[in-house]
Amino acid sequence: MYPLGTVLRSRYKIIHPLGSGGFGETYLAEDLDIPTTPKPKCVVKHLKPQNQNEALLKIAKNLFNREAETLYRLDNIHNQVPKLFAHFEENGEFYLVQEFIDGHDLSKEIIAGQPWGEAEVKKLLTDVLEVLEFIHQQSIIHRDIKPQNIMRRHQDGKIVLIDFGAVKEIKCLETNTQGLVTSSILIGTNGYMPNEQANGKPKLSSDVYAVGMLGIQALTGVPPQKLPEDPVTGEIIWRDRVNVSDRFAEVLTNMVRSHFSQRYQTAAEALQALTQSTPSPKPKSDRQRSASNRKVMVIGGAVLLGSIMSLYVVSRYFAQSPAPPNPQTLTPQPQAVTPKPLSTIKKFSQLPCDRDQQLSSPPTATGKPTHETSIYKYYGQINPKTKEANGRGLMLFKQNEFQYYGDFKNNKRSGCGRLSYPAKSNINYYLGQFESDEIQGLGYLKLRNGNEYRGNFANNKCQGEGVYIFTDKTEKDGLWREDKLEGNDNFSCKGPSASSMPTISFLSLKPS
């Protein structure tokens, strides 16, 4: 583990570790070569093969170079795959420098015991399959699709597919008794991994299976590992747990067929079935399947040939409350692979913090506060050793009458929260995501005149895609920059008198 402040290659300064495991360490770093303040953040992945055998290191180097080539190729064709900025080798150890994704993974949204609706799951599957379609077009198999490897980017709410996992082979290369180099690891996660992948023979349709299981997990609220299988056919039993349309159930069933030949063969086929009126896959002959499989670049399991990838881009230390992505109605479209876009008002009808019923009616402060300064009163838990507020709490500002109720992390508002504004403000409250004491992510502003803005925020401002909804349900949607609607600088998401609105005093909670 590198100490904080270490500079790699005279350029990448380690800020703090993001994670470590059997495959190496991951760090958040600053790129010192970029002449901006603050310096842009990036992620450095440090990989160390356990075995330093010369033949093994040679193969690891070839795998590492193929990994980098594949990553460079992917980030050139799709902006929902993190960019690879650099890769280098020093003293038999390998380094990847990648784009830092400011967001949260879907394990914060897909929660056991909290099932989603059909429209919400359709939208999720569409979002994931659209990204996966580009990856499959490059004959690349992801092999480890699960909620933890799907990020929702705070900037625009879009899905980003991370951690292709195959770089783990570098760490686990070893030599057998005959001196041959082998890999001892099987890439994939139980419950999302179909039979052929568990047997070391993944296919493009293996990814389709994983996406289907993701959808069933969201629908049922049951982790895939806990769903029963038919003892005769081996098929997953899930249909009796939910109330969904027969057509959508058929699409999901075809995605998670036990035998790969009965599934949609690629993400494009699954996406087309999801957006068209006929969901059944077109069966392929054995010859067609054989020809297709020969073209696939298998990058994992027991197979060491092919490109390997690692997209360890994590900001999971941002606590987020669960909520599904945006609902949508499927409309049959002949020959269409991508669905028609939703109106923005539907897209933001349900946001990540909407499910948190506690935020709709914050508690009333009673008794002695946990901590009090001349600026605020704080009611909530404080760790007696670290003097830090973590978890849910209530903060009352004395001078400007703001009130915050929601999540705290390391003395800062981070997660889901509700900020109530003073009575003299034309804004009633904001409910949504916070990050490091700022309104950041997805949420909505409720104005006192009944209008509201729903969508993306950054640095306490409406920033990105969003919609302003009037009380009569008419709307103004589009891209917002610094609270203003692009193309209409006179229209503010915060209402007509936003310019005179008092500024929020965002001060970190620092108990003495």
Beta strands, then each sheet from edge to edge (+ up, - down):
strand 1: 7-8
strand 2: 12-21
strand 3: 24-31
strand 4: 41-47
strand 5: 84-90
strand 6: 93-99
strand 7: 103-105
strand 8: 150-153
strand 9: 159-161
strand 10: 173-175
strand 11: 181-183
strand 12: 371-372
strand 13: 376-382
strand 14: 389-397
strand 15: 403-409
strand 16: 412-420
strand 17: 427-435
strand 18: 438-447
strand 19: 452-458
strand 20: 461-469
strand 21: 475-481
strand 22: 484-485
strand 23: 488-492
sheet 1: 1+ 2- 3+ 4- 6+ 5-
sheet 2: 7+ 8- 9+
sheet 3: 10+ 11-
sheet 4: 12+ 13- 14+ 15- 16+ 17- 18+ 19- 20+ 21- 22+ 23-
end
